[in-house]
Amino acid sequence: MKSANENIKSKKVTKNKIKVAPEKKLSIYFDLRYIINRIQEIRSCITRLRNCPNQEMIDKWINYQDAIIKLKNKYELVASDTIYTFLNNTQFHSYLDELIEIRKQLRIVFKLELNIMEQEQIIANIKKRCDNYKH
């Protein structure tokens, strides 16, 4: 093996280690991740809640709710316009149901945008291939 390595000419080629995740180029991807993270967080809050939530938790979820309302407006999602006060466990359950509905709608929008982006990439690569073939 040592003799072969010394006598046979070869060169080292580095692999292209860049993994392309086209969905991460879409801003909706991160908004969808935000909603999914809030769903996980509210589920853990519900399991920890035995009776009344503390004021810190209420304030945190009111801030989350404000951010999520902006997301609903940004993507023109159809969801309930109920403003929750998060004073008891039933409101957390109701808000969880609303978040799940928002997630469903965002997934549909995400899949549509991803499909559009993939089609645009296909067209761009076809044009690039045709241009390279001409030269």
LUMKOLMAR-965517 format. One record per atom (N, C-alpha, C): residue in three letters; atom name; x, y, z. Coordinates in nm, 2 decimals, padded with zeros to 4 digits. Example, Ala and Ser with C-alpha at 12.3 -4.5 7.8 and 13.67 -1.06 7.14 Angstrom:
<ALA N <01.32 -00.57 00.78>>
<ALA CA <01.23 -00.45 00.78>>
<ALA C <01.32 -00.33 00.78>>
<SER N <01.28 -00.22 00.71>>
<SER CA <01.37 -00.11 00.71>>
<SER C <01.29 00.00 00.79>>
//
This chain:
<MET N <00.08 -00.12 00.00>>
<MET CA <00.00 00.00 00.00>>
<MET C <00.09 00.13 00.00>>
<LYS N <00.20 00.12 00.08>>
<LYS CA <00.29 00.23 00.08>>
<LYS C <00.35 00.26 -00.05>>
<SER N <00.39 00.16 -00.12>>
<SER CA <00.44 00.17 -00.26>>
<SER C <00.34 00.23 -00.35>>
<ALA N <00.22 00.18 -00.35>>
<ALA CA <00.11 00.24 -00.43>>
<ALA C <00.09 00.39 -00.41>>
<ASN N <00.09 00.42 -00.28>>
<ASN CA <00.07 00.56 -00.25>>
<ASN C <00.18 00.65 -00.30>>
<GLU N <00.30 00.60 -00.30>>
<GLU CA <00.41 00.68 -00.34>>
<GLU C <00.42 00.69 -00.50>>
<ASN N <00.38 00.58 -00.57>>
<ASN CA <00.40 00.58 -00.71>>
<ASN C <00.28 00.62 -00.80>>
<ILE N <00.16 00.61 -00.75>>
<ILE CA <00.04 00.64 -00.82>>
<ILE C <00.01 00.79 -00.79>>
<LYS N <00.00 00.86 -00.90>>
<LYS CA <-00.03 01.00 -00.89>>
<LYS C <-00.18 01.02 -00.85>>
<SER N <-00.20 01.10 -00.75>>
<SER CA <-00.34 01.13 -00.71>>
<SER C <-00.35 01.26 -00.65>>
<LYS N <-00.46 01.31 -00.64>>
<LYS CA <-00.48 01.44 -00.57>>
<LYS C <-00.60 01.43 -00.48>>
<LYS N <-00.60 01.51 -00.37>>
<LYS CA <-00.71 01.51 -00.28>>
<LYS C <-00.82 01.60 -00.32>>
<VAL N <-00.94 01.55 -00.32>>
<VAL CA <-01.06 01.63 -00.36>>
<VAL C <-01.15 01.64 -00.23>>
<THR N <-01.18 01.77 -00.20>>
<THR CA <-01.27 01.79 -00.08>>
<THR C <-01.41 01.78 -00.13>>
<LYS N <-01.49 01.71 -00.04>>
<LYS CA <-01.63 01.70 -00.07>>
<LYS C <-01.70 01.83 -00.05>>
<ASN N <-01.80 01.86 -00.12>>
<ASN CA <-01.89 01.98 -00.10>>
<ASN C <-01.98 01.95 00.02>>
<LYS N <-01.94 02.00 00.14>>
<LYS CA <-02.01 01.97 00.26>>
<LYS C <-02.13 02.06 00.29>>
<ILE N <-02.16 02.15 00.20>>
<ILE CA <-02.26 02.25 00.22>>
<ILE C <-02.40 02.18 00.19>>
<LYS N <-02.48 02.17 00.29>>
<LYS CA <-02.61 02.11 00.27>>
<LYS C <-02.71 02.22 00.25>>
<VAL N <-02.78 02.21 00.15>>
<VAL CA <-02.88 02.31 00.11>>
<VAL C <-03.02 02.28 00.17>>
<ALA N <-03.07 02.37 00.24>>
<ALA CA <-03.21 02.35 00.30>>
<ALA C <-03.29 02.47 00.24>>
<PRO N <-03.35 02.45 00.13>>
<PRO CA <-03.42 02.57 00.07>>
<PRO C <-03.53 02.63 00.15>>
<GLU N <-03.59 02.54 00.24>>
<GLU CA <-03.70 02.60 00.32>>
<GLU C <-03.65 02.70 00.42>>
<LYS N <-03.52 02.70 00.45>>
<LYS CA <-03.47 02.79 00.55>>
<LYS C <-03.45 02.93 00.49>>
<LYS N <-03.47 02.94 00.36>>
<LYS CA <-03.46 03.07 00.29>>
<LYS C <-03.59 03.15 00.30>>
<LEU N <-03.70 03.08 00.34>>
<LEU CA <-03.83 03.14 00.35>>
<LEU C <-03.85 03.20 00.49>>
<SER N <-03.90 03.32 00.50>>
<SER CA <-03.92 03.38 00.63>>
<SER C <-04.04 03.30 00.70>>
<ILE N <-04.13 03.25 00.62>>
<ILE CA <-04.24 03.18 00.69>>
<ILE C <-04.19 03.05 00.76>>
<TYR N <-04.08 03.00 00.72>>
<TYR CA <-04.02 02.88 00.79>>
<TYR C <-04.00 02.91 00.94>>
<PHE N <-03.94 03.03 00.96>>
<PHE CA <-03.91 03.07 01.10>>
<PHE C <-04.04 03.11 01.18>>
<ASP N <-04.13 03.16 01.11>>
<ASP CA <-04.26 03.19 01.17>>
<ASP C <-04.33 03.07 01.21>>
<LEU N <-04.33 02.97 01.13>>
<LEU CA <-04.39 02.84 01.16>>
<LEU C <-04.32 02.77 01.27>>
<ARG N <-04.18 02.78 01.28>>
<ARG CA <-04.11 02.73 01.39>>
<ARG C <-04.15 02.80 01.52>>
<TYR N <-04.17 02.93 01.51>>
<TYR CA <-04.21 03.00 01.63>>
<TYR C <-04.34 02.95 01.68>>
<ILE N <-04.44 02.93 01.60>>
<ILE CA <-04.57 02.88 01.64>>
<ILE C <-04.56 02.74 01.70>>
<ILE N <-04.48 02.65 01.63>>
<ILE CA <-04.46 02.52 01.69>>
<ILE C <-04.39 02.52 01.82>>
<ASN N <-04.30 02.61 01.84>>
<ASN CA <-04.23 02.62 01.98>>
<ASN C <-04.33 02.67 02.08>>
<ARG N <-04.42 02.76 02.04>>
<ARG CA <-04.52 02.81 02.14>>
<ARG C <-04.62 02.70 02.17>>
<ILE N <-04.65 02.62 02.08>>
<ILE CA <-04.74 02.50 02.10>>
<ILE C <-04.68 02.41 02.20>>
<GLN N <-04.55 02.38 02.18>>
<GLN CA <-04.48 02.29 02.28>>
<GLN C <-04.48 02.36 02.42>>
<GLU N <-04.45 02.49 02.42>>
<GLU CA <-04.44 02.56 02.55>>
<GLU C <-04.58 02.56 02.62>>
<ILE N <-04.68 02.59 02.55>>
<ILE CA <-04.82 02.60 02.61>>
<ILE C <-04.86 02.46 02.66>>
<ARG N <-04.82 02.35 02.59>>
<ARG CA <-04.85 02.22 02.64>>
<ARG C <-04.78 02.19 02.77>>
<SER N <-04.66 02.23 02.78>>
<SER CA <-04.58 02.21 02.91>>
<SER C <-04.64 02.30 03.02>>
<CYS N <-04.69 02.42 02.98>>
<CYS CA <-04.75 02.50 03.08>>
<CYS C <-04.88 02.44 03.14>>
<ILE N <-04.96 02.38 03.05>>
<ILE CA <-05.08 02.32 03.08>>
<ILE C <-05.06 02.20 03.18>>
<THR N <-04.96 02.12 03.15>>
<THR CA <-04.93 02.01 03.24>>
<THR C <-04.88 02.05 03.37>>
<ARG N <-04.81 02.17 03.38>>
<ARG CA <-04.76 02.22 03.51>>
<ARG C <-04.86 02.29 03.58>>
<LEU N <-04.96 02.34 03.51>>
<LEU CA <-05.07 02.42 03.58>>
<LEU C <-05.16 02.33 03.66>>
<ARG N <-05.18 02.36 03.78>>
<ARG CA <-05.28 02.28 03.86>>
<ARG C <-05.40 02.37 03.89>>
<ASN N <-05.37 02.50 03.91>>
<ASN CA <-05.48 02.59 03.94>>
<ASN C <-05.45 02.72 03.86>>
<CYS N <-05.43 02.83 03.94>>
<CYS CA <-05.41 02.96 03.87>>
<CYS C <-05.27 02.98 03.83>>
<PRO N <-05.25 03.04 03.72>>
<PRO CA <-05.11 03.07 03.68>>
<PRO C <-05.06 03.20 03.75>>
<ASN N <-04.93 03.21 03.76>>
<ASN CA <-04.87 03.33 03.83>>
<ASN C <-04.87 03.45 03.73>>
<GLN N <-04.85 03.57 03.78>>
<GLN CA <-04.85 03.69 03.70>>
<GLN C <-04.74 03.69 03.59>>
<GLU N <-04.63 03.64 03.62>>
<GLU CA <-04.52 03.63 03.53>>
<GLU C <-04.56 03.55 03.40>>
<MET N <-04.62 03.43 03.43>>
<MET CA <-04.67 03.35 03.32>>
<MET C <-04.77 03.42 03.24>>
<ILE N <-04.87 03.49 03.30>>
<ILE CA <-04.97 03.56 03.23>>
<ILE C <-04.91 03.66 03.14>>
<ASP N <-04.82 03.74 03.20>>
<ASP CA <-04.76 03.85 03.12>>
<ASP C <-04.68 03.79 03.00>>
<LYS N <-04.61 03.68 03.02>>
<LYS CA <-04.54 03.62 02.91>>
<LYS C <-04.63 03.58 02.80>>
<TRP N <-04.74 03.52 02.83>>
<TRP CA <-04.83 03.47 02.73>>
<TRP C <-04.91 03.58 02.66>>
<ILE N <-04.93 03.69 02.73>>
<ILE CA <-05.00 03.80 02.67>>
<ILE C <-04.90 03.86 02.56>>
<ASN N <-04.77 03.87 02.60>>
<ASN CA <-04.67 03.91 02.50>>
<ASN C <-04.66 03.82 02.38>>
<TYR N <-04.67 03.69 02.40>>
<TYR CA <-04.67 03.59 02.29>>
<TYR C <-04.79 03.61 02.21>>
<GLN N <-04.90 03.64 02.27>>
<GLN CA <-05.03 03.66 02.20>>
<GLN C <-05.02 03.78 02.11>>
<ASP N <-04.96 03.89 02.15>>
<ASP CA <-04.94 04.01 02.07>>
<ASP C <-04.86 03.97 01.95>>
<ALA N <-04.75 03.90 01.97>>
<ALA CA <-04.66 03.86 01.85>>
<ALA C <-04.74 03.77 01.75>>
<ILE N <-04.82 03.68 01.81>>
<ILE CA <-04.89 03.59 01.72>>
<ILE C <-05.00 03.66 01.65>>
<ILE N <-05.06 03.76 01.71>>
<ILE CA <-05.16 03.84 01.63>>
<ILE C <-05.09 03.91 01.51>>
<LYS N <-04.97 03.96 01.53>>
<LYS CA <-04.90 04.02 01.42>>
<LYS C <-04.87 03.92 01.31>>
<LEU N <-04.84 03.80 01.35>>
<LEU CA <-04.82 03.69 01.25>>
<LEU C <-04.95 03.66 01.17>>
<LYS N <-05.06 03.65 01.25>>
<LYS CA <-05.19 03.63 01.18>>
<LYS C <-05.22 03.74 01.08>>
<ASN N <-05.19 03.86 01.11>>
<ASN CA <-05.22 03.97 01.02>>
<ASN C <-05.12 03.97 00.90>>
<LYS N <-05.00 03.93 00.93>>
<LYS CA <-04.89 03.93 00.82>>
<LYS C <-04.93 03.83 00.71>>
<TYR N <-04.98 03.71 00.75>>
<TYR CA <-05.02 03.61 00.65>>
<TYR C <-05.17 03.60 00.63>>
<GLU N <-05.24 03.70 00.68>>
<GLU CA <-05.39 03.70 00.66>>
<GLU C <-05.46 03.57 00.70>>
<LEU N <-05.42 03.52 00.81>>
<LEU CA <-05.48 03.39 00.86>>
<LEU C <-05.62 03.41 00.92>>
<VAL N <-05.70 03.31 00.90>>
<VAL CA <-05.84 03.31 00.95>>
<VAL C <-05.83 03.24 01.08>>
<ALA N <-05.85 03.31 01.19>>
<ALA CA <-05.85 03.25 01.32>>
<ALA C <-05.94 03.34 01.41>>
<SER N <-05.97 03.28 01.53>>
<SER CA <-06.06 03.36 01.62>>
<SER C <-05.99 03.49 01.66>>
<ASP N <-06.07 03.59 01.68>>
<ASP CA <-06.02 03.72 01.73>>
<ASP C <-06.03 03.74 01.88>>
<THR N <-06.05 03.63 01.95>>
<THR CA <-06.06 03.63 02.09>>
<THR C <-05.93 03.67 02.16>>
<ILE N <-05.94 03.77 02.25>>
<ILE CA <-05.82 03.81 02.32>>
<ILE C <-05.82 03.74 02.46>>
<TYR N <-05.72 03.66 02.48>>
<TYR CA <-05.72 03.58 02.61>>
<TYR C <-05.65 03.65 02.72>>
<THR N <-05.69 03.63 02.84>>
<THR CA <-05.63 03.69 02.96>>
<THR C <-05.54 03.59 03.03>>
<PHE N <-05.56 03.46 03.00>>
<PHE CA <-05.47 03.35 03.06>>
<PHE C <-05.48 03.35 03.21>>
<LEU N <-05.61 03.37 03.26>>
<LEU CA <-05.63 03.37 03.41>>
<LEU C <-05.65 03.23 03.46>>
<ASN N <-05.69 03.14 03.37>>
<ASN CA <-05.71 03.00 03.42>>
<ASN C <-05.67 02.90 03.31>>
<ASN N <-05.68 02.77 03.35>>
<ASN CA <-05.63 02.66 03.27>>
<ASN C <-05.72 02.65 03.14>>
<THR N <-05.85 02.68 03.15>>
<THR CA <-05.93 02.66 03.03>>
<THR C <-05.89 02.76 02.92>>
<GLN N <-05.85 02.88 02.96>>
<GLN CA <-05.80 02.97 02.85>>
<GLN C <-05.67 02.92 02.79>>
<PHE N <-05.59 02.86 02.86>>
<PHE CA <-05.47 02.80 02.80>>
<PHE C <-05.51 02.69 02.70>>
<HIS N <-05.60 02.61 02.74>>
<HIS CA <-05.65 02.50 02.65>>
<HIS C <-05.71 02.56 02.52>>
<SER N <-05.79 02.67 02.54>>
<SER CA <-05.85 02.73 02.42>>
<SER C <-05.75 02.79 02.33>>
<TYR N <-05.65 02.85 02.39>>
<TYR CA <-05.54 02.92 02.31>>
<TYR C <-05.46 02.81 02.24>>
<LEU N <-05.44 02.70 02.30>>
<LEU CA <-05.37 02.58 02.24>>
<LEU C <-05.44 02.54 02.11>>
<ASP N <-05.58 02.53 02.12>>
<ASP CA <-05.65 02.49 02.01>>
<ASP C <-05.64 02.60 01.89>>
<GLU N <-05.63 02.73 01.93>>
<GLU CA <-05.62 02.83 01.83>>
<GLU C <-05.48 02.82 01.77>>
<LEU N <-05.38 02.80 01.85>>
<LEU CA <-05.24 02.78 01.80>>
<LEU C <-05.23 02.67 01.70>>
<ILE N <-05.30 02.56 01.73>>
<ILE CA <-05.29 02.44 01.64>>
<ILE C <-05.36 02.48 01.51>>
<GLU N <-05.47 02.55 01.51>>
<GLU CA <-05.53 02.60 01.39>>
<GLU C <-05.44 02.69 01.31>>
<ILE N <-05.37 02.78 01.38>>
<ILE CA <-05.28 02.87 01.31>>
<ILE C <-05.17 02.79 01.24>>
<ARG N <-05.12 02.69 01.31>>
<ARG CA <-05.01 02.61 01.26>>
<ARG C <-05.05 02.54 01.13>>
<LYS N <-05.18 02.48 01.13>>
<LYS CA <-05.23 02.42 01.01>>
<LYS C <-05.23 02.51 00.89>>
<GLN N <-05.28 02.63 00.91>>
<GLN CA <-05.29 02.73 00.81>>
<GLN C <-05.15 02.78 00.76>>
<LEU N <-05.06 02.79 00.85>>
<LEU CA <-04.92 02.83 00.82>>
<LEU C <-04.85 02.72 00.74>>
<ARG N <-04.88 02.60 00.77>>
<ARG CA <-04.82 02.49 00.70>>
<ARG C <-04.86 02.49 00.55>>
<ILE N <-04.99 02.52 00.53>>
<ILE CA <-05.04 02.53 00.39>>
<ILE C <-04.97 02.64 00.32>>
<VAL N <-04.96 02.76 00.38>>
<VAL CA <-04.89 02.87 00.31>>
<VAL C <-04.74 02.84 00.29>>
<PHE N <-04.68 02.77 00.39>>
<PHE CA <-04.54 02.73 00.37>>
<PHE C <-04.52 02.64 00.26>>
<LYS N <-04.60 02.54 00.25>>
<LYS CA <-04.59 02.44 00.14>>
<LYS C <-04.61 02.51 00.00>>
<LEU N <-04.70 02.60 -00.01>>
<LEU CA <-04.72 02.68 -00.13>>
<LEU C <-04.60 02.76 -00.17>>
<GLU N <-04.55 02.83 -00.07>>
<GLU CA <-04.43 02.92 -00.10>>
<GLU C <-04.31 02.83 -00.13>>
<LEU N <-04.29 02.72 -00.06>>
<LEU CA <-04.18 02.63 -00.09>>
<LEU C <-04.19 02.57 -00.24>>
<ASN N <-04.31 02.54 -00.27>>
<ASN CA <-04.34 02.49 -00.41>>
<ASN C <-04.30 02.59 -00.51>>
<ILE N <-04.35 02.72 -00.49>>
<ILE CA <-04.32 02.83 -00.58>>
<ILE C <-04.17 02.85 -00.59>>
<MET N <-04.10 02.85 -00.48>>
<MET CA <-03.95 02.87 -00.48>>
<MET C <-03.88 02.76 -00.55>>
<GLU N <-03.93 02.63 -00.53>>
<GLU CA <-03.87 02.52 -00.60>>
<GLU C <-03.89 02.53 -00.76>>
<GLN N <-04.01 02.57 -00.80>>
<GLN CA <-04.03 02.59 -00.94>>
<GLN C <-03.94 02.70 -01.00>>
<GLU N <-03.92 02.81 -00.92>>
<GLU CA <-03.84 02.92 -00.97>>
<GLU C <-03.69 02.87 -00.98>>
<GLN N <-03.65 02.78 -00.89>>
<GLN CA <-03.51 02.73 -00.89>>
<GLN C <-03.50 02.64 -01.01>>
<ILE N <-03.60 02.56 -01.04>>
<ILE CA <-03.59 02.47 -01.16>>
<ILE C <-03.58 02.55 -01.28>>
<ILE N <-03.66 02.65 -01.30>>
<ILE CA <-03.66 02.74 -01.42>>
<ILE C <-03.52 02.81 -01.43>>
<ALA N <-03.47 02.86 -01.32>>
<ALA CA <-03.34 02.92 -01.32>>
<ALA C <-03.23 02.83 -01.36>>
<ASN N <-03.23 02.70 -01.31>>
<ASN CA <-03.13 02.60 -01.34>>
<ASN C <-03.14 02.56 -01.49>>
<ILE N <-03.26 02.55 -01.54>>
<ILE CA <-03.28 02.52 -01.68>>
<ILE C <-03.22 02.63 -01.77>>
<LYS N <-03.25 02.75 -01.74>>
<LYS CA <-03.19 02.87 -01.81>>
<LYS C <-03.04 02.86 -01.80>>
<LYS N <-02.98 02.84 -01.68>>
<LYS CA <-02.84 02.83 -01.67>>
<LYS C <-02.78 02.72 -01.75>>
<ARG N <-02.85 02.60 -01.75>>
<ARG CA <-02.80 02.49 -01.83>>
<ARG C <-02.80 02.53 -01.98>>
<CYS N <-02.91 02.59 -02.03>>
<CYS CA <-02.91 02.63 -02.17>>
<CYS C <-02.81 02.73 -02.20>>
<ASP N <-02.78 02.83 -02.11>>
<ASP CA <-02.68 02.93 -02.14>>
<ASP C <-02.54 02.86 -02.15>>
<ASN N <-02.51 02.77 -02.06>>
<ASN CA <-02.38 02.70 -02.06>>
<ASN C <-02.37 02.61 -02.18>>
<TYR N <-02.48 02.55 -02.23>>
<TYR CA <-02.47 02.47 -02.34>>
<TYR C <-02.44 02.55 -02.47>>
<LYS N <-02.49 02.67 -02.48>>
<LYS CA <-02.46 02.76 -02.59>>
<LYS C <-02.32 02.80 -02.60>>
<HIS N <-02.25 02.81 -02.49>>
<HIS CA <-02.11 02.86 -02.49>>
<HIS C <-02.02 02.75 -02.50>>
//
